[in-house]
Amino acid sequence: MDGTDRITPADLTAAERADPDALARILDAATPTLRALITAGFPQRHAATLSIDDILQQTYVDAFDALPRLCRALTRDAADAPPADDTLTRYLSTIARRNLVDAARMLDAEKRGGRGRRGAAPIKSPHATLLTQLAGPRSNSPTHAVTADEALAALKRAIGNLPPDYRTVIEQYDLALRPMDEVAAAIGRSRGAAFMIRARALRLLRRSLGSAANFLSQSA
């Protein structure tokens, strides 16, 4: 952060309480650094679909809930920790880089025809197809085996627990197989931002499912 935008102890104390003005000051102070970072790594091949502001907006959404906890830790460890604004900027920069990579990777996959392969997958239900995707190439039988029905039921519960926009993207894109342009319009975001939301949603689903995500059933 620029020296004129230092985060004060009062800002941290207010941010601990999830005060929206304090959180906004933290995000505003970090924005020039984040914008420069995103600009340097921005995939120009996706400029028509994705914007720097898309990355920034999703970074703020991803960080917002965690900022009060981080500010609490910074206040507690203030005596022997780096300056709070430096730590906050590093934290936000990590999220921004991840979102940039996620967006580019998913847009590249879509451009290569990933949707066509997904729609043609020889599995009976979209839920089972999604479970296969969440398991990934390293899927093995989990230590505590679950049945196909249990794995799919766990997936449906996990989807239901996603934040609203995340749930909409998964339900409409991965399960209803709607084009991402339509899904993005439904949540009022750009296509690139919708892909970022999907990346975050898939990450949350993997974390929520645990061993169930590694269960693959040919009968699903």
HELIX and SHEET records of a PDB file:
HELIX    1   1 GLY A    3  ASP A    5  5                                   3    
HELIX    2   2 PRO A    9  GLU A   16  1                                   8    
HELIX    3   3 PRO A   20  GLY A   41  1                                  22    
HELIX    4   4 GLN A   44  HIS A   46  5                                   3    
HELIX    5   5 ILE A   52  PHE A   64  1                                  13    
HELIX    6   6 LEU A   67  ARG A   76  1                                  10    
HELIX    7   7 ALA A   78  ASP A   80  5                                   3    
HELIX    8   8 ALA A   84  LYS A  111  1                                  28    
HELIX    9   9 GLY A  114  GLY A  119  1                                   6    
HELIX   10  10 PRO A  126  ALA A  135  1                                  10    
HELIX   11  11 ALA A  148  GLY A  160  1                                  13    
HELIX   12  12 PRO A  164  VAL A  169  1                                   6    
HELIX   13  13 ILE A  170  LEU A  175  3                                   6    
HELIX   14  14 MET A  180  ILE A  187  1                                   8    
HELIX   15  15 ARG A  191  LEU A  209  1                                  19    
HELIX   16  16 GLY A  210  ASN A  214  5                                   5    
END                                                                             
